[in-house]
Amino acid sequence: MHSIDEIIKQSDIDLKPIFDNLDQIEYKNTSKVLDAFKESKISEAHLNGTTGYGYGDIGREAIENIFARVFKGEDAIVRSQFISGTHTISTCLFGILRPGDTVLSINGKPYDTLDEVIGIVDNPSSLKAWGVNYEQVELKDGKLDIPAIVDRVSKNDIKLIISQRSRGYLYRDAFTIEDYEEVFKEIRKVNKTAYIMVDNCYGEFTDIKEPLEVGADVIVGSLIKNPGAGIAKTGGYIVGKKELIDLISDRYSAPGLGKEGGASFNHNREILQGFFMSPHTVNQALKIAVFSAYCLEKLGFEASPRYDAKRSDIVQMIKFQDPDKLVKYCQGIQAMSPVDSHVKPMPWDMPGYTDQVVMASGSFVSGSSIEISCDGPIRPPYVAYQQGGLTYQSGKIAVVNAIMSL
């Protein structure tokens, strides 16, 4: 077994070709974002916000135009009033679905916080309570089970097909753009009418294409993850077909009001700057994830994805098989975070989760997972889910400290 110092020194050599490839992805995505800013003629006036009803907010309108251009959608709604990814996804689901409709998850059960939204866990305000049916197709060996998916959607009674790009608290790979291109192509051979939604959280700018470019109809994400770059203080986005954005906008506000109102206060500058910085910040987070996997694999731990694997989100999983090691690793990340480094995270009953969760998040924006963070449910096989990092060097320091804490 090598010492941690030897591993770090060797990583500079072994990881260079991987980092060079990540730099190329960053360059292409930065070019897309910059082109959208230029096409939208962003000026100082767009950086200012509005109050009250928020009518005629040119900055907010420019933001939504930029998101639609970059992610290749017909329209977008991007608002600081979305309090989380879960809230944004919920708004999307309730906007599209009606009583008697069926929604199908093609990757098994979605993320834990959607259990009560869907009605997997009883809640009087869930989709189930409103008469929306839910079904799921389980993964096969951690992959999308395309034959089973095609068989189910061929009945043409599905209103909405949903998929979660990132892994959530499941020990599986994130779905790549190539994965989606293959499955969406097969779905459309047998079903032309069902809408396809992708929860794009943690996946933005990890590749040179986004899910809308390979057949999705609408994508959803959070601004305190990748597209906010640690600058946006809150918010979420939904991009896709105009007919869907219109429906979702009426759910966001009220029927007939749509997305014409909604004060942006002083958030336009932060959202615009965050989105501009996002390709670079995501690149930094990916490099931290690769470095983490490299070191931990050399030390004998199981990491997923492996350090040299293709990535489709910013999440790095480390399997500890030991609750104490999971907690200590998270505490090691927290101890080298820029905010609340003196705090020692402990497992607790976090709202929306069925197991206790330990969560390290010493971030400038509370709960931001594009900043260095690490968490995991206290259940076998005791996996840490590490994500984010605003700069490679600060993330590297935190990871080394977490390793040493073991």
GUGUKOL-833548 format. One record per atom (N, C-alpha, C): y, x, z; residue in one letter. Coordinates in steps of 0.1 Angstrom, whole numbers, padded with zeros to 4 digits, always signed. Atoms other than C-alpha are relative to their C-alpha. Example, Ala and Ser with C-alpha at 12.3 -4.5 7.8 and 13.67 -1.06 7.14 Angstrom:
-0012+0009+0000A -0045+0123+0078A +0012+0009+0000A -0011-0009+0000S -0011+0137+0071S +0011-0008+0008S 
This chain:
-0012+0008+0000M +0000+0000+0000M +0012+0009+0000M -0012-0007+0001H +0034+0013-0010H +0010-0004+0012H -0011+0003-0010S +0064+0015+0015S +0010-0009-0008S -0010+0009+0007I +0092-0010+0008I +0010+0009-0007I -0009-0008+0006D +0115+0019+0000D -0005+0005-0014D +0006-0004+0012E +0091+0031-0027E +0000-0011-0010E +0000+0012+0009I +0088-0004-0041I +0013-0003-0006I -0013+0003+0004I +0125-0009-0043I +0004+0010-0011I -0004-0010+0010K +0130+0024-0061K -0007-0002-0013K +0007+0002+0012Q +0103+0017-0086Q +0004-0013-0008Q -0004+0012+0006S +0116-0018-0092S +0012+0002-0010S -0011-0002+0009D +0147-0004-0109D -0005+0004-0014D +0006-0005+0013I +0125+0011-0136I -0008-0012-0006I +0009+0010+0005D +0099-0017-0139D +0006-0013-0004D -0007+0013+0003L +0123-0046-0140L +0011+0001-0010L -0011-0001+0010K +0148-0032-0165K -0003-0009-0013K +0002+0008+0012P +0132-0048-0196P +0001-0015+0003P -0001+0014-0004I +0129-0082-0178I +0015-0004+0001I -0015+0003-0003F +0166-0080-0167F +0007+0000-0014F -0006-0001+0013D +0176-0070-0203D -0002-0013-0007D +0003+0013+0007N +0160-0102-0216N +0008-0011+0007N -0008+0010-0007L +0177-0123-0189L +0015+0001-0004L -0013-0003+0004D +0210-0107-0199D +0003-0007-0014D -0002+0007+0013Q +0205-0120-0235Q +0001-0015+0001Q -0001+0014-0003I +0199-0155-0222I +0014-0004+0005I -0014+0002-0006E +0231-0153-0202E +0010+0001-0011E -0010-0001+0011Y +0250-0141-0233Y +0001-0012-0009Y +0000+0012+0009K +0239-0170-0255K +0005-0012+0007K -0004+0012-0007N +0245-0196-0228N +0015+0001+0003N -0015-0002-0002T +0280-0181-0220T +0007-0004-0013T -0006+0002+0013S +0288-0183-0257S +0001-0016-0002S +0000+0015+0001K +0278-0221-0257K +0011-0006+0008K -0010+0006-0009V +0300-0228-0227V +0014+0003-0004V -0014-0004+0004L +0330-0208-0239L +0004-0008-0013L -0003+0008+0012D +0328-0226-0273D +0004-0014+0004D -0003+0014-0005A +0328-0260-0255A +0014-0001+0006A -0013+0000-0006F +0359-0250-0235F +0011+0001-0011F -0010-0002+0011K +0377-0239-0267K +0001-0013-0008K +0000+0013+0008E +0367-0271-0286E +0007-0011+0008E -0006+0011-0008S +0380-0292-0257S +0015+0004+0003S -0014-0004-0001K +0413-0272-0257K +0004+0000+0015K -0003+0001-0014I +0412-0267-0219I +0013+0008+0003I -0013-0006-0004S +0447-0260-0205S +0002-0002+0015S -0004+0001-0014E +0464-0259-0171E +0000-0015+0005E -0001+0014-0003A +0469-0297-0172A -0014-0006+0003A +0013+0006-0003H +0431-0303-0172H -0005+0004+0014H +0005-0005-0013L +0427-0284-0139L +0005-0008+0011L -0005+0008-0010N +0447-0309-0120N -0008-0013+0001N +0008+0012-0002G +0432-0340-0105G +0009-0013+0001G -0007+0013-0002T +0441-0377-0098T -0004-0006+0013T +0003+0008-0012T +0441-0401-0069T -0001-0014-0003T +0001+0015+0002G +0437-0438-0064G -0011-0004-0009G +0011+0005+0009Y +0418-0455-0093Y -0004+0012-0009Y +0004-0012+0008G +0418-0422-0113G +0000-0003-0015G +0000+0004+0014Y +0426-0439-0146Y +0008+0012-0008Y -0007-0010+0009G +0436-0415-0175G -0001+0014+0005G +0002-0014-0005D +0422-0384-0158D -0005+0009-0011D +0003-0008+0012I +0423-0360-0187I -0009+0012+0003I +0009-0011-0004G +0406-0332-0167G -0014-0005+0001G +0013+0005-0001R +0377-0354-0158R -0007-0003-0013R +0005+0003+0014E +0373-0366-0194E -0004+0013-0007E +0003-0012+0007A +0374-0330-0206A -0013+0006+0006A +0012-0005-0006I +0347-0320-0181I -0012-0007-0006I +0011+0008+0005E +0324-0348-0193E -0002+0003-0015E +0002-0004+0014N +0330-0338-0229N -0006+0014-0001N +0006-0013+0000I +0321-0302-0221I -0014+0000+0003I +0014+0001-0003F +0289-0311-0204F -0008-0006-0011F +0007+0007+0012A +0279-0334-0233A -0002+0010-0011A +0001-0010+0011R +0286-0306-0258R -0010+0011+0003R +0009-0012-0003V +0268-0278-0240V -0015-0005+0001V +0014+0004-0002F +0237-0299-0231F -0005-0009-0012F +0004+0006+0012K +0237-0316-0265K -0003-0015+0002K +0001+0014-0001G +0241-0352-0254G +0012-0007-0007G -0011+0008+0006E +0262-0381-0268E +0011-0002+0010E -0010+0003-0010D +0280-0387-0236D -0004+0005+0014D +0004-0005-0013A +0281-0377-0199A +0009-0006+0010A -0008+0003-0012I +0292-0387-0165I -0002+0011+0010I +0000-0012-0010V +0301-0358-0141V +0010-0003+0011V -0009+0004-0010R +0315-0368-0108R -0003+0007+0014R +0001-0005-0014S +0322-0354-0073S -0005-0010+0009S +0004+0011-0009Q +0313-0388-0059Q -0016+0000+0001Q +0014-0001-0002F +0276-0380-0065F -0002+0010+0011F +0001-0008-0012I +0266-0366-0031I -0011+0010+0000I +0012-0009+0000S +0233-0349-0041S -0007-0002-0013S +0009+0002+0011G +0207-0345-0068G -0007-0013+0001G +0007+0013-0003T +0188-0374-0052T +0008-0012-0003T -0009+0011+0002H +0218-0397-0053H +0003-0001-0015H -0002+0001+0015T +0224-0388-0090T -0012-0006-0007T +0012+0005+0007I +0188-0394-0100I -0002-0015+0003I +0001+0014-0004S +0188-0427-0080S +0009-0009-0008S -0009+0007+0008T +0219-0438-0098T -0005-0002-0014T +0005+0000+0013C +0203-0430-0131C -0012-0010-0001C +0011+0009+0000L +0171-0449-0123L +0004-0015+0002L -0004+0014-0002F +0188-0480-0110F +0009-0005-0011F -0008+0004+0011G +0212-0480-0139G -0008-0004-0012G +0008+0003+0012I +0184-0480-0165I -0010-0011+0002I +0011+0008-0002L +0157-0500-0149L +0004-0014+0005L -0002+0014-0004R +0155-0538-0143R -0013-0006+0006R +0012+0006-0006P +0131-0561-0123P -0010-0003-0011P +0011+0002+0010G +0097-0562-0141G -0002+0012-0009G +0002-0012+0008D +0102-0528-0158D -0010+0009+0007D +0010-0011-0006T +0077-0499-0153T +0006+0013-0003T -0004-0014+0001V +0087-0463-0147V -0012+0008+0002V +0012-0009+0000L +0061-0436-0153L +0004+0014+0002L -0002-0014-0002S +0062-0401-0138S -0012+0007-0006S +0010-0007+0007I +0043-0377-0160I -0005+0013+0007I +0004-0012-0007N +0040-0349-0135N -0004-0003+0015N +0004+0004-0013G +0025-0367-0105G +0012-0005+0008G -0011+0005-0009K +0047-0376-0075K +0012+0009-0001K -0012-0008+0000P +0083-0365-0078P +0003+0006+0014P -0005-0007-0012Y +0103-0346-0051Y +0000-0010+0012Y +0001+0008-0012D +0099-0359-0015D +0011-0010+0002D -0011+0008-0003T +0134-0373-0013T +0001-0012-0009T +0000+0012+0009L +0127-0398-0041L -0011-0010+0005L +0010+0010-0005D +0098-0415-0021D +0006-0013+0003D -0006+0012-0004E +0121-0441-0006E +0008-0007-0012E -0007+0006+0011V +0141-0445-0038V -0010-0008-0009V +0010+0007+0009I +0110-0454-0058I -0007-0011+0007I +0008+0009-0008G +0092-0472-0030G -0014+0005+0003G +0013-0007-0004I +0063-0448-0025I -0001-0001+0016I -0001+0003-0014V +0075-0450+0011V +0009-0013+0001V -0007+0013+0000D +0087-0485+0020D +0014+0001+0004D -0014+0001-0003N +0124-0492+0019N +0005-0012-0006N -0004+0013+0006P +0140-0526+0014P +0010+0001-0011P -0009-0002+0011S +0165-0511-0010S -0006+0008-0012S +0007-0008+0010S +0139-0492-0032S -0001-0007-0013S +0003+0006+0013L +0131-0498-0069L -0011-0010+0002L +0012+0009-0002K +0098-0514-0057K +0005-0013+0006K -0005+0013-0006A +0118-0539-0036A +0007-0008-0010A -0007+0007+0011W +0138-0548-0067W -0010-0004-0011W +0009+0005+0010G +0106-0555-0086G -0003+0010-0012G +0002-0011+0010V +0104-0522-0106V -0014+0006+0003V +0013-0005-0001N +0068-0510-0111N +0000+0015-0002N +0000-0015+0001Y +0060-0473-0106Y -0015+0004-0002Y +0013-0006+0003E +0030-0453-0120E +0002+0015-0002E -0001-0015+0003Q +0022-0416-0123Q -0012+0005-0006Q +0011-0007+0006V +0000-0394-0143V -0001+0013+0007V +0002-0012-0008E -0014-0366-0122E +0000+0013-0010E +0001-0013+0007L -0011-0329-0133L -0015+0004-0001L +0013-0006+0002K -0042-0312-0146K +0001+0015+0000K -0001-0014-0002D -0046-0277-0133D +0014+0005+0000D -0014-0004-0001G -0009-0276-0126G +0008-0002-0012G -0007+0002+0013K +0000-0286-0162K +0001-0015-0003K -0001+0014+0005L +0011-0318-0179L -0013-0004-0007L +0013+0004+0006D -0020-0337-0188D +0003-0009-0013D -0005+0007+0012I -0010-0346-0224I -0009-0011-0004I +0009+0011+0005P -0041-0367-0234P +0002-0012+0010P -0002+0011-0009A -0037-0388-0202A +0014-0007-0001A -0013+0005+0001I +0000-0392-0207I +0001-0008-0013I +0000+0007+0013V -0004-0402-0244V -0008-0013+0001V +0008+0012-0002D -0031-0427-0234D +0008-0011+0007D -0007+0010-0008R -0009-0444-0208R +0012-0005-0008R -0012+0004+0007V +0023-0445-0229V -0002-0008-0013V +0004+0007+0013S +0005-0458-0260S +0000-0015+0002S +0000+0015-0002K +0004-0493-0244K +0013-0006-0002K -0013+0004+0003N +0041-0495-0250N +0006-0010+0010N -0006+0009-0010D +0049-0513-0217D +0008+0008+0010D -0008-0009-0009I +0068-0484-0201I +0015+0000-0005I -0014-0001+0003K +0106-0486-0199K +0006+0014+0001K -0006-0013-0002L +0113-0452-0186L -0011+0010+0004L +0009-0011-0004I +0093-0419-0185I +0008+0010+0007I -0008-0010-0008I +0105-0394-0159I -0009+0012+0002I +0006-0013-0003S +0097-0357-0153S +0009+0008+0008S -0007-0009-0008Q +0108-0332-0128Q -0002+0014-0005Q +0002-0014+0006R +0114-0298-0144R -0004+0010+0010R +0004-0010-0011S +0113-0278-0112S -0011-0004+0008S +0013+0002-0007R +0084-0276-0088R +0002-0009+0012R -0001+0007-0013G +0099-0293-0057G -0008+0007+0010G +0009-0006-0009Y +0075-0287-0029Y -0014+0000-0004Y +0014-0001+0005L +0045-0284-0051L -0002+0014-0005L +0003-0014+0004Y +0028-0251-0058Y -0005-0001-0015Y +0003+0000+0015R +0030-0253-0096R +0012+0007-0007R -0011-0006+0008D +0050-0237-0124D +0010-0011-0004D -0010+0009+0005A +0083-0252-0135A -0004-0002-0015A +0003+0003+0014F +0080-0269-0169F +0010+0007-0009F -0009-0007+0009T +0094-0249-0198T +0005-0009-0011T -0005+0008+0012I +0113-0262-0228I -0011-0002-0010I +0012+0001+0009E +0082-0255-0248E -0010-0010+0004E +0008+0010-0005D +0062-0276-0225D +0005-0014-0003D -0006+0013+0002Y +0086-0305-0229Y +0000-0003-0015Y +0000+0003+0015E +0088-0301-0267E -0013-0005-0004E +0013+0004+0004E +0051-0304-0270E -0004-0014+0005E +0004+0013-0005V +0046-0334-0247V +0009-0011-0005V -0009+0010+0006F +0077-0353-0260F -0004-0004-0014F +0004+0003+0014K +0065-0349-0296K -0012-0009+0000K +0012+0008-0001E +0031-0363-0286E +0003-0015+0004E -0004+0013-0005I +0047-0392-0267I +0006-0009-0012I -0007+0008+0010R +0068-0402-0297R -0009-0004-0012R +0009+0004+0011K +0038-0404-0320K -0006-0014+0003K +0007+0013-0004V +0025-0434-0300V +0010-0010+0007V -0010+0009-0006N +0057-0448-0283N +0014+0004-0004N -0014-0003+0005K +0091-0450-0299K +0011-0005+0009K -0011+0008-0007T +0109-0472-0274T +0003+0005+0014T -0002-0004-0014A +0104-0457-0239A +0011+0011+0001A -0010-0010-0003Y +0134-0437-0226Y -0007+0012+0008Y +0006-0011-0007I +0126-0402-0214I +0011+0007+0008I -0010-0006-0009M +0145-0388-0184M -0006+0013+0006M +0004-0013-0007V +0143-0352-0170V +0009+0003+0011V -0008-0005-0011D +0154-0342-0136D +0001+0015-0003D -0003-0014+0005N +0170-0309-0147N +0004+0010+0011N -0005-0008-0011C +0178-0296-0112C -0007+0014+0000C +0005-0014-0001Y +0173-0258-0108Y -0003+0006-0014Y +0005-0006+0013G +0166-0254-0146G +0011+0003-0009G -0010-0002+0009E +0200-0253-0162E +0003+0015-0003E -0004-0014+0004F +0208-0221-0182F -0011+0010+0003F +0011-0010-0002T +0174-0205-0174T -0006+0003-0014T +0005-0002+0013D +0166-0208-0211D +0012-0002-0010D -0011+0002+0009I +0187-0210-0243I +0001-0015-0005I +0000+0014+0003K +0178-0247-0248K -0001-0008+0013K +0001+0010-0011E +0180-0278-0225E -0009-0011-0005E +0010+0010+0003P +0156-0308-0224P +0005-0010-0011P -0004+0009+0010L +0178-0330-0246L -0002+0005-0014L +0001-0006+0014E +0174-0306-0275E -0015-0001-0005E +0014+0001+0004V +0136-0312-0275V -0006-0014+0002V +0005+0014+0000G +0134-0350-0272G +0003-0008+0012G -0003+0008-0011A +0146-0361-0238A +0012-0009-0004A -0011+0010+0003D +0171-0391-0238D +0011+0002+0011D -0010-0002-0010V +0189-0383-0205V -0005+0011+0010V +0003-0010-0010I +0190-0354-0180I +0010-0001+0011I -0008+0002-0012V +0203-0353-0145V -0001+0013+0008V -0001-0012-0008G +0214-0325-0122G +0011-0001+0011G -0009-0001-0011S +0234-0314-0092S +0010+0011-0002S -0011-0011+0001L +0267-0294-0091L -0001+0010+0011L +0001-0010-0010I +0257-0276-0060I -0013+0008-0002I +0011-0009+0005K +0228-0261-0079K +0006+0008-0012K -0004-0010+0011N +0230-0241-0112N +0014-0003-0006N -0012+0002+0008P +0259-0258-0130P +0013+0001+0008P -0012-0002-0008G +0283-0254-0101G +0003+0014+0004G -0002-0014-0002A +0278-0217-0097A +0005+0004+0014A -0005-0003-0014G +0286-0219-0059G +0015-0002+0001G -0014+0002+0000I +0322-0229-0068I +0003-0015+0002I -0001+0014-0002A +0319-0267-0072A -0005-0004+0015A +0003+0003-0014K +0319-0282-0036K -0010-0011+0001K +0010+0011-0001T +0298-0313-0044T +0000-0006-0014T +0000+0007+0013G +0289-0336-0073G -0013+0001-0007G +0012+0000+0009G +0263-0343-0100G +0004-0004-0014G -0003+0004+0014Y +0260-0349-0137Y -0012-0007-0006Y +0010+0006+0008I +0241-0371-0161I +0005+0001-0014I -0004-0001+0014V +0241-0364-0198V -0011-0006-0009V +0011+0005+0009G +0223-0382-0226G +0006-0010-0010G -0004+0010+0009K +0225-0411-0250K +0011-0009+0005K -0012+0007-0004K +0257-0431-0249K -0004-0014+0006K +0005+0013-0005E +0238-0464-0244E -0005+0001+0015E +0005-0002-0013L +0222-0450-0213L +0011+0004+0010L -0011-0004-0008I +0254-0434-0199I +0008-0012+0003I -0007+0012-0002D +0271-0468-0203D -0007-0008+0011D +0007+0007-0010L +0244-0485-0182L +0001+0007+0014L -0001-0007-0012I +0244-0458-0156I +0014+0000+0006I -0014+0000-0005S +0282-0457-0153S +0003-0013+0007S -0002+0012-0007D +0281-0494-0144D -0006+0000+0014D +0007-0001-0013R +0257-0486-0116R +0008+0010+0009R -0008-0010-0008Y +0279-0456-0105Y +0012-0007+0006Y -0012+0006-0005S +0310-0478-0102S -0003-0015+0003S +0003+0015+0000A +0306-0516-0109A +0000-0005-0014A +0001+0006+0013P +0297-0537-0139P +0014-0003-0006P -0013+0002+0007G +0326-0537-0163G +0010+0011+0003G -0009-0011-0003L +0343-0507-0147L -0004+0013-0006L +0005-0012+0007G +0320-0480-0161G +0005+0012+0006G -0005-0013-0005K +0333-0445-0159K +0015+0002-0004K -0014-0002+0003E +0369-0452-0168E +0009+0004+0012E -0007-0004-0012G +0380-0448-0132G -0008+0010+0008G +0007-0010-0009G +0371-0425-0103G +0009+0012+0001G -0009-0011-0002A +0397-0401-0089A -0008+0013+0002A +0006-0013-0001S +0389-0365-0092S +0006+0009+0011S -0007-0008-0011F +0413-0353-0064F +0003+0014-0005F -0003-0014+0004N +0415-0315-0066N -0013+0007-0005N +0013-0006+0003H +0379-0310-0079H -0001+0005-0015H +0002-0004+0015N +0385-0305-0117N +0000+0015-0002N +0000-0014+0002R +0394-0269-0114R -0013+0006+0005R +0013-0006-0005E +0363-0261-0093E -0012-0003-0009E +0012+0003+0009I +0339-0280-0116I +0001+0008-0013I -0002-0007+0013L +0354-0264-0147L -0003+0015+0002L +0002-0014-0003Q +0354-0229-0132Q -0015+0003+0003Q +0014-0001-0003G +0319-0234-0118G -0009-0001-0012G +0008+0002+0012F +0305-0246-0151F +0001+0013-0009F -0002-0012+0008F +0321-0216-0169F -0008+0012+0006F +0007-0011-0006M +0305-0192-0144M -0015-0002+0001M +0014+0003-0003S +0272-0209-0143S -0011+0009-0008S +0010-0008+0006P +0253-0189-0170P -0002+0014+0007P +0001-0013-0007H +0262-0156-0152H -0006-0002+0014H +0005+0002-0014T +0254-0170-0117T -0015-0002-0001T +0015+0002+0002V +0220-0183-0129V -0007+0013-0003V +0006-0013+0003N +0213-0149-0143N -0002+0008+0012N +0001-0008-0013Q +0220-0133-0109Q -0012-0006+0008Q +0011+0007-0008A +0197-0159-0092A -0014+0004-0006A +0013-0003+0006L +0169-0152-0117L -0004+0014+0003L +0003-0014-0003K +0171-0115-0111K -0004+0002+0014K +0004+0000-0014I +0169-0120-0074I -0014-0005+0002I +0014+0006+0000A +0138-0142-0079A -0010+0010-0005A +0009-0009+0006V +0122-0116-0101V -0003+0012+0009V +0001-0011-0010F +0129-0088-0076F -0008-0004+0012F +0008+0005-0011S +0115-0109-0048S -0015+0000-0003S +0015+0001+0003A +0082-0116-0066A -0006+0014-0002A +0005-0013+0002Y +0079-0080-0076Y -0004+0007+0013Y +0003-0006-0012C +0082-0067-0041C -0011-0006+0008C +0010+0007-0008L +0061-0093-0024L -0014+0001-0006L +0013-0003+0006E +0033-0089-0050E -0005+0014+0003E +0004-0013-0003K +0033-0052-0044K -0005+0001+0015K +0004+0000-0014L +0029-0059-0007L -0012-0009+0003L +0012+0008-0002G -0001-0082-0012G +0001-0014+0001G -0001+0014-0001F +0014-0116-0011F -0001-0007-0014F +0001+0007+0012E +0009-0143-0037E +0013-0006-0003E -0013+0005+0004A +0041-0151-0056A -0002-0008-0013A +0000+0008+0012S +0047-0178-0082S +0014-0005-0003S +0007-0007+0011P +0059-0173-0108P -0001+0015+0003P +0001-0015-0001R +0047-0137-0110R +0013+0006-0005R -0013-0006+0003Y +0075-0113-0114Y +0003+0002-0015Y -0002-0002+0015D +0069-0108-0152D -0003-0012-0008D +0003+0013+0007A +0063-0145-0160A +0013-0006-0006A -0011+0008+0005K +0086-0167-0181K +0004-0010+0010K -0006+0009-0010R +0109-0187-0159R +0007-0012-0006R -0007+0012+0005S +0122-0222-0163S +0008-0007+0011S -0009+0004-0011D +0140-0226-0129D +0003+0012+0008D -0005-0012-0008I +0156-0204-0103I -0009+0001+0013I +0008+0000-0013V +0129-0211-0076V -0011+0010+0000V +0011-0010-0002Q +0106-0184-0063Q -0009-0005+0011Q +0010+0005-0011M +0075-0195-0043M -0007+0013+0005M +0008-0011-0006I +0058-0171-0019I -0010-0007+0010I +0011+0007-0008K +0025-0183-0003K -0003+0010+0011K +0003-0008-0012F +0022-0170+0033F -0013-0003+0007F +0012+0004-0008Q -0008-0189+0046Q +0002+0001+0015Q -0002-0002-0015D +0008-0187+0080D +0014-0006+0003D -0013+0006-0003P +0036-0209+0095P +0010+0010+0006P -0009-0009-0006D +0050-0180+0115D +0007+0009-0010D -0006-0008+0011K +0055-0158+0084K +0010-0008-0008K -0010+0009+0007L +0072-0187+0066L +0013-0001+0007L -0012+0002-0008V +0096-0192+0094V +0008+0013+0001V -0006-0014-0001K +0103-0154+0098K +0007+0004-0013K -0006-0004+0013Y +0109-0149+0061Y +0014-0008-0002Y -0013+0008+0001C +0135-0178+0061C +0010+0005+0009C -0009-0005-0010Q +0151-0164+0092Q +0006+0014-0005Q -0004-0013+0005G +0153-0130+0075G +0011-0002-0012G -0010+0004+0010I +0172-0146+0045I +0013-0004+0007I -0012+0005-0007Q +0196-0164+0069Q +0008+0012+0006Q -0007-0011-0007A +0204-0132+0087A +0008+0009-0009A -0008-0007+0009M +0218-0116+0056M +0007-0009-0010M -0009+0009+0008S +0237-0146+0043S +0014+0002+0004S -0014-0002-0004P +0275-0145+0042P +0005-0009+0010P -0005+0010-0009V +0279-0176+0063V -0011-0003+0010V +0010+0004-0010D +0261-0184+0096D -0011+0010+0001D +0011-0010-0001S +0242-0151+0096S -0005+0001+0014S +0004-0001-0014H +0240-0153+0134H -0009-0012+0004H +0008+0012-0003V +0221-0187+0132V -0015+0003-0004V +0014-0001+0003K +0183-0187+0134K -0006-0013-0003K +0006+0013+0004P +0168-0216+0114P -0014-0002+0006P +0013+0004-0006M +0139-0234+0130M -0005-0013-0007M +0005+0013+0006P +0116-0262+0117P +0006-0012+0007P -0006+0013-0006W +0131-0297+0122W -0003-0012-0009W +0003+0012+0007D +0127-0333+0111D +0011-0004-0009D -0011+0002+0009M +0149-0333+0081M -0001-0014-0007M +0000+0013+0006P +0159-0367+0067P -0005+0000-0015P +0006+0001+0013G +0139-0377+0036G -0013+0008-0002G +0012-0008+0001Y +0109-0354+0043Y -0010-0005+0010Y +0011+0004-0008T +0075-0363+0058T -0005+0011+0010T +0004-0011-0009D +0069-0329+0073D +0013+0007+0005D -0011-0009-0005Q +0091-0306+0094Q +0003+0010-0011Q -0005-0009+0010V +0112-0283+0072V +0008+0011+0007V -0009-0011-0004V +0126-0248+0079V +0009+0003-0012V -0010-0002+0011M +0157-0241+0059M +0010+0010+0003M -0010-0010-0001A +0178-0210+0055A +0010-0003-0011A -0010+0003+0010S +0211-0217+0038S +0014+0004+0006S -0013-0005-0005G +0240-0195+0049G +0010+0001-0012G -0008+0001+0013S +0263-0207+0020S +0014-0004+0003S -0014+0004-0001F +0300-0212+0014F +0001-0015-0002F +0001+0014+0002V +0291-0247+0001V -0013-0005+0007V +0011+0004-0008S +0269-0265+0026S -0012-0006-0008S +0012+0005+0008G +0234-0270+0012G -0001+0005-0014G +0001-0006+0014S +0241-0251-0020S -0012+0008-0002S +0012-0008+0003S +0209-0239-0035S +0002+0009-0013S -0002-0010+0009I +0225-0218-0062I +0005+0013+0008I -0002-0011-0009E +0236-0196-0033E -0014+0003+0007E +0013-0005-0005I +0208-0176-0016I -0004-0010+0011I +0006+0009-0010S +0186-0200+0004S -0015+0001-0001S +0014-0001-0001C +0150-0203+0014C -0005-0011+0009C +0004+0011-0009D +0131-0233+0028D -0015-0003-0003D +0013+0004+0003G +0097-0248+0030G -0005-0010+0011G +0006+0009-0010P +0077-0276+0047P -0010+0007+0008P +0010-0006-0009I +0056-0267+0077I -0013-0007-0002I +0013+0005+0003R +0023-0276+0061R -0007+0010-0009R +0007-0010+0008P -0005-0255+0045P +0003-0003-0015P +0003-0014-0004P -0005-0233+0026P +0012+0008+0004P -0011-0007-0005Y +0029-0225+0041Y +0007+0009-0010Y -0006-0006+0012V +0049-0217+0010V +0015+0000+0003V -0014-0001+0000A +0085-0204+0010A +0005-0003-0014A -0006+0003+0012Y +0107-0218-0017Y +0014+0006+0000Y -0013-0008+0000Q +0135-0193-0023Q +0007-0003-0013Q -0008+0002+0012Q +0163-0199-0047Q +0014+0005+0001Q -0014-0003+0000G +0197-0188-0057G +0004+0014+0003G -0006-0013-0002G +0220-0159-0050G +0012+0002-0009G -0012-0001+0008L +0256-0155-0062L +0001+0014-0007L +0000-0013+0006T +0252-0118-0068T -0014+0007+0002T +0013-0006-0002Y +0221-0097-0074Y -0001+0009+0012Y +0001-0010-0011Q +0230-0070-0049Q -0001-0007+0013Q +0000+0007-0013S +0237-0094-0020S -0014-0007+0002S +0013+0006-0001G +0205-0113-0028G -0011+0010+0002G +0010-0010-0002K +0185-0081-0030K +0000+0005+0015K -0001-0004-0014I +0198-0071+0005I -0007-0011+0009I +0006+0011-0008A +0187-0105+0019A -0015+0000-0001A +0014+0000+0003V +0153-0103+0003V -0007+0012+0008V +0005-0012-0007V +0147-0068+0017V -0001-0003+0015V +0000+0004-0014N +0157-0080+0051N -0011-0010+0004N +0010+0010-0002A +0134-0110+0049A -0014+0007+0000A +0013-0007+0000I +0105-0087+0040I -0002+0008+0012I +0001-0008-0012M +0112-0064+0068M -0002-0008+0013M +0002+0009-0011S +0113-0093+0092S -0014-0004+0002S +0015+0004-0001L +0076-0099+0085L -0007+0011+0008L 
